[in-house]
Amino acid sequence: MSAPRRIPLADLAALLKPHREALGAAFDRVLTSGRFVLGPEVEGFERSLGAWVGAPHVVGTSSGTDALLALFLSEMALGRMQPGDEILTTPYTFISTATSVLRAGLRPVFADIDPRTLLLDPIAAARRVGRRTRGVVVVHLFGAPVEPASLDSICGSELALYEDAAQAIGARFADGRSVATAGRAGIFSFFPAKNLGALGDGGAVVTRDPALAMAVKATRQHGCHERYVHDHLGGNFRLDALQAAMLGALLPALDGWIAARRTTARALLARLSALPAARAGELALPPDAPGHAWNQFVVRTPRRDALRAALAARGIDTAVYYPAPVHVQPVLAVLGFRAGDLPEAERASLETLALPIAPPRPADHVDILADAVAAFFAGPCA
């Protein structure tokens, strides 16, 4: 019997193959220019991305993690926050959402998640607001937008809203606005597996605040507004000119890539929702929204590990995001959170599984994946 056809979580080589000529031209342009750090390529990509998301200020950075760190260091430099001030966020995210806050001298505080959406629970978050809370970081997890209106009762006029849209470029709110444009600032990551990925690392800070944008530009160059005059703490957080050129070459393809993700996700939702396991609640599916960018398609089941093993036996790659929530990570033990403090996030980490939907996909992809999931739940329980 022949081995099953492998279905990868993502196939970046196949995704980029039609764009080799444009990427090669961008590479040659940078090589010929001799400008490898900041310069016209970075400025051009910042303008293009700003126009694409509808924001007046975009500052390219070396990664999404560095975008978050530069953002909070810049807010400190502007005097809007003091060391030890608190930033409220979700525990169900990649660790840099919290560690970037901590590295800036601030204190991350976690509130539990909504078990249906896996996003920050506004009611739980409101209970965590204290006298030193200065802002809220929402995470548009897996490409699902957190509607700003859901946070009005928390932020009001007192707390700043920041958007970790590292996984959500292309996602839009119900009113049509892009994520990363609703609060004081937002960030994107251009890690290769994101909806718009560089050929390496990259990120960006997006804001409507000109003072904040200027501060971030200084922060990404060691807090330097004037050469060799360092006004505040920063770092080497610059977006490489080569990565900016690559991203600029790929940006025109982003709408099509997101449309392909939405088509695959909705076809998969239609197939999986008809399964008895889904109707019985044994398999929970991600909620859809018109503005979802579907960076990941994440299901929930108490039989997560067995499902993952069964799919792997059929050559289907999956991933676990995240096997442990942020508040129980050893590096953050100093914050005082313990296992059991945030039960919904902890339960989600035991039950969630990402299924492959990233383009390009063969025409029978949804059928193969849905049939494999159906076969697992139709079989005997382990």
C-alpha positions in Angstrom: 0.0 0.0 0.0 1.4 3.4 -0.9 2.0 6.0 1.8 -0.8 8.7 2.1 -0.3 11.9 0.3 1.1 14.4 2.8 -1.0 17.5 3.5 1.3 20.2 5.0 0.1 22.9 7.4 1.6 25.4 5.0 3.7 25.1 1.8 5.5 28.4 1.4 7.6 27.2 -1.5 4.4 26.5 -3.5 2.8 29.7 -2.3 5.7 31.9 -3.5 6.5 30.1 -6.7 4.2 32.3 -8.9 5.9 35.4 -7.4 9.6 34.4 -8.0 10.0 37.0 -10.8 8.7 39.8 -8.7 10.8 38.7 -5.7 13.9 38.4 -7.8 13.3 41.9 -9.2 13.0 43.3 -5.7 16.2 41.5 -4.6 18.1 42.9 -7.6 16.8 46.4 -6.9 18.0 46.3 -3.3 21.3 44.8 -4.3 21.9 47.5 -6.9 20.9 50.3 -4.6 23.4 49.4 -1.8 20.9 50.5 0.8 20.3 47.6 3.1 19.2 49.3 6.3 16.0 51.5 6.3 15.9 53.8 3.3 13.6 54.0 0.3 12.5 50.3 0.3 11.3 50.5 3.9 9.7 53.8 3.4 7.9 52.6 0.3 6.6 49.5 2.0 5.4 51.6 5.0 3.4 53.8 2.7 1.9 50.9 0.8 0.9 49.1 3.9 -0.5 52.3 5.4 -2.7 52.7 2.3 -3.7 49.1 2.4 -4.9 49.1 6.0 -6.1 52.8 6.1 -3.6 54.2 8.6 -1.6 57.4 8.3 1.5 56.0 10.1 3.3 52.7 9.7 6.7 52.0 11.1 8.5 48.8 10.0 10.3 46.8 12.6 12.5 43.7 12.8 9.6 41.4 14.0 6.2 41.5 15.5 7.7 40.9 18.9 10.0 43.9 18.4 7.0 45.9 17.2 5.3 45.3 20.5 8.4 46.1 22.6 9.1 49.2 20.6 5.5 50.3 21.0 5.6 50.1 24.8 9.1 51.6 25.1 7.9 54.5 23.0 4.8 55.0 25.3 7.2 55.1 28.3 9.4 57.6 26.5 6.4 59.8 25.9 5.6 59.8 29.6 2.3 58.0 29.1 3.3 55.1 31.4 5.6 54.5 34.3 7.6 51.4 35.3 5.3 49.0 37.0 2.1 50.2 35.3 -0.2 47.4 34.2 -1.3 46.2 30.8 -4.3 43.9 30.7 -4.2 41.1 28.1 -5.1 37.5 27.3 -3.2 34.4 28.5 -4.1 32.5 25.4 -1.6 33.9 22.9 2.0 33.6 21.9 4.3 34.5 24.8 5.7 37.7 23.2 2.3 39.5 23.8 3.2 39.4 27.5 7.0 39.4 27.5 7.1 42.5 25.4 5.1 44.3 28.1 7.4 43.0 30.8 10.6 43.8 28.9 9.4 47.4 28.6 9.2 47.7 32.4 5.5 47.3 32.6 3.4 44.5 34.2 1.2 42.2 32.2 -2.1 41.2 33.9 -4.2 38.4 32.5 -7.9 37.9 32.3 -9.6 34.7 31.1 -10.9 34.0 27.6 -14.3 33.3 26.1 -14.4 29.6 25.6 -16.4 29.9 22.3 -14.2 32.5 20.6 -10.9 31.9 22.5 -10.6 35.7 22.6 -10.3 37.9 25.7 -13.5 37.8 27.7 -14.6 41.5 28.2 -16.4 40.7 31.4 -13.5 38.9 32.9 -11.2 41.6 31.7 -13.3 44.3 33.4 -12.8 42.6 36.7 -9.0 42.8 36.4 -8.8 46.5 35.9 -6.9 48.1 38.8 -5.6 51.5 39.8 -2.4 51.0 37.8 -4.0 49.6 34.7 -3.0 51.9 31.7 -4.0 49.9 28.7 -5.5 46.7 27.2 -3.8 44.6 24.6 -6.3 42.6 22.6 -5.1 39.7 20.4 -6.9 39.1 17.1 -6.2 35.4 17.6 -5.8 33.2 14.5 -7.1 36.1 12.4 -10.4 36.6 14.2 -11.1 40.3 14.9 -12.0 41.4 18.4 -14.7 44.0 17.9 -13.7 47.3 19.5 -17.2 47.9 20.8 -16.9 44.8 23.0 -14.1 46.7 24.9 -15.8 50.1 25.3 -16.9 49.2 28.9 -13.3 48.4 29.8 -11.3 51.0 28.1 -13.6 54.0 28.1 -11.6 57.2 28.0 -9.1 56.1 30.6 -7.3 53.1 29.2 -5.4 52.9 25.9 -6.4 50.1 23.5 -3.5 48.3 21.7 -4.0 45.6 19.1 -1.8 42.6 18.7 -2.7 41.7 15.1 0.4 39.6 14.5 -1.9 36.8 13.2 -4.5 39.0 11.6 -3.4 41.1 8.8 -6.3 41.2 6.4 -8.9 40.9 9.1 -11.6 43.6 9.3 -14.1 44.8 11.8 -17.8 44.7 11.2 -17.7 48.4 10.0 -15.1 47.5 7.4 -12.0 49.0 9.1 -8.8 47.0 9.2 -7.6 45.5 12.5 -4.7 47.4 14.0 -6.5 50.7 13.4 -9.1 50.9 16.1 -7.0 51.7 19.1 -4.0 53.9 19.9 -1.7 51.5 18.0 -1.6 48.0 16.6 1.2 45.7 15.4 1.6 43.2 12.6 4.1 40.3 12.3 5.5 39.2 8.9 6.9 35.9 10.1 6.8 33.6 7.0 3.7 31.6 8.1 1.6 34.7 8.6 -1.0 35.7 5.9 1.6 38.2 4.6 5.0 36.7 5.4 8.5 38.0 4.7 11.4 35.7 3.6 12.5 35.9 7.3 11.3 38.1 10.1 9.6 41.4 10.0 6.9 43.5 11.7 5.2 46.9 11.9 3.6 49.3 14.2 0.4 51.0 12.9 -1.0 54.2 14.5 -2.9 57.3 13.9 -0.8 59.2 16.6 2.0 61.1 14.9 3.9 61.6 18.2 3.8 57.9 18.9 4.9 57.1 15.3 7.9 59.4 15.7 8.8 57.9 19.0 8.7 54.4 17.5 10.9 55.4 14.7 13.4 56.6 17.3 13.0 53.5 19.4 13.8 51.2 16.6 17.2 53.0 16.3 18.2 52.8 20.0 16.0 55.8 21.0 17.8 58.1 18.5 16.0 61.1 17.0 19.3 62.7 16.0 22.4 60.7 15.0 24.3 59.6 18.2 21.9 61.5 20.4 19.8 58.9 22.3 16.7 60.3 24.0 15.3 57.2 25.4 15.7 53.4 25.7 15.3 51.6 22.5 17.0 48.9 20.5 18.0 47.7 17.0 14.4 47.0 15.9 14.7 48.0 12.2 13.0 46.3 9.3 15.7 45.3 6.8 15.4 46.9 3.4 15.5 43.5 1.7 12.6 42.2 3.7 10.7 45.4 3.0 11.2 44.9 -0.7 10.1 41.3 -0.5 6.9 42.3 1.4 6.2 45.1 -1.1 6.4 42.6 -3.9 4.0 40.2 -2.2 1.5 42.8 -0.8 -0.6 42.9 -4.0 -1.2 39.1 -3.6 -2.6 39.4 -0.1 -6.2 40.0 -0.9 -6.3 36.9 -3.1 -4.5 34.8 -0.4 -7.0 35.8 2.2 -10.0 35.2 -0.1 -8.6 31.6 -0.6 -8.3 31.1 3.1 -11.9 32.2 3.7 -13.1 30.0 0.9 -11.3 26.9 2.3 -12.3 27.7 5.9 -16.0 28.2 5.1 -16.1 25.0 3.0 -14.5 23.1 5.9 -16.9 24.6 8.4 -19.9 23.5 6.2 -18.5 19.9 6.1 -17.5 19.6 9.7 -20.6 21.2 11.1 -22.7 18.3 9.7 -20.7 15.7 11.6 -22.5 14.0 14.5 -19.5 14.9 16.7 -20.0 18.6 16.0 -23.8 18.4 16.7 -23.1 16.6 19.9 -20.6 19.1 21.1 -17.6 16.7 21.0 -16.0 18.8 18.2 -16.2 22.5 18.6 -15.7 24.6 15.4 -14.3 28.1 15.2 -17.0 30.8 14.8 -17.0 32.6 11.4 -17.2 36.3 10.9 -17.2 38.3 7.7 -13.9 39.9 8.6 -12.1 36.8 9.7 -8.6 36.5 8.1 -8.2 32.8 8.9 -4.5 32.7 9.7 -5.4 29.4 11.5 -8.4 27.1 11.5 -8.6 25.9 15.1 -11.0 23.3 16.4 -11.6 22.0 19.9 -12.1 18.5 21.2 -11.3 16.7 24.5 -9.8 14.0 22.2 -7.3 16.5 20.7 -4.2 14.3 21.0 -5.8 11.2 19.6 -7.3 13.2 16.7 -3.9 14.7 15.9 -2.3 11.2 15.8 -5.1 9.9 13.6 -4.6 12.8 11.1 -0.9 12.4 11.2 -1.3 8.7 10.2 -3.1 9.9 7.1 -0.3 12.4 6.3 -2.2 15.4 7.5 -0.1 18.0 9.4 -1.7 19.8 12.3 -0.4 22.2 15.1 -1.2 22.9 18.7 -1.6 26.6 19.5 -0.9 26.7 22.4 0.1 23.7 24.6 0.3 25.9 27.7 -1.2 29.3 28.3 1.1 32.2 29.0 0.3 32.7 32.6 1.8 29.3 33.6 5.0 29.7 31.6 8.0 29.4 34.0 9.5 32.7 32.8 6.4 34.6 34.0 6.1 32.9 37.4 7.3 36.2 38.9 3.8 37.6 38.1 2.2 35.3 40.6 -0.3 33.5 38.5 -0.8 29.8 39.1 -2.4 26.8 37.3 -6.2 27.0 37.9 -6.3 30.8 38.0 -7.6 31.1 34.4 -9.5 27.8 33.7 -10.9 28.6 30.3 -7.5 29.3 28.8 -6.0 26.3 30.5 -8.8 24.0 29.1 -8.4 25.5 25.7 -4.7 24.6 25.7 -5.6 21.0 26.2 -8.2 20.8 23.5 -7.3 23.1 20.5 -5.9 21.9 17.2 -5.1 23.8 14.1 -6.0 22.1 10.8 -4.3 23.0 7.5 -6.1 25.7 5.4 -3.2 27.9 4.1 -3.1 28.3 0.3 -2.4 26.9 -2.1 -4.6 23.8 -1.7 -5.7 21.1 -4.2 -9.4 21.0 -5.1 -10.0 17.9 -3.0 -8.3 19.3 0.1 -11.5 20.0 2.1 -13.0 16.5 1.2 -9.8 14.7 2.3 -9.6 16.7 5.6 -13.3 16.4 6.4 -13.4 12.7 5.6 -10.4 12.1 7.9 -12.0 14.0 10.8 -15.2 12.2 10.2 -13.5 8.8 10.2 -11.8 9.5 13.5 -15.0 10.4 15.3 -16.9 7.5 13.7 -14.3 5.1 15.1 -14.0 3.6 18.6 -13.2 6.0 21.5 -9.7 5.4 22.9 
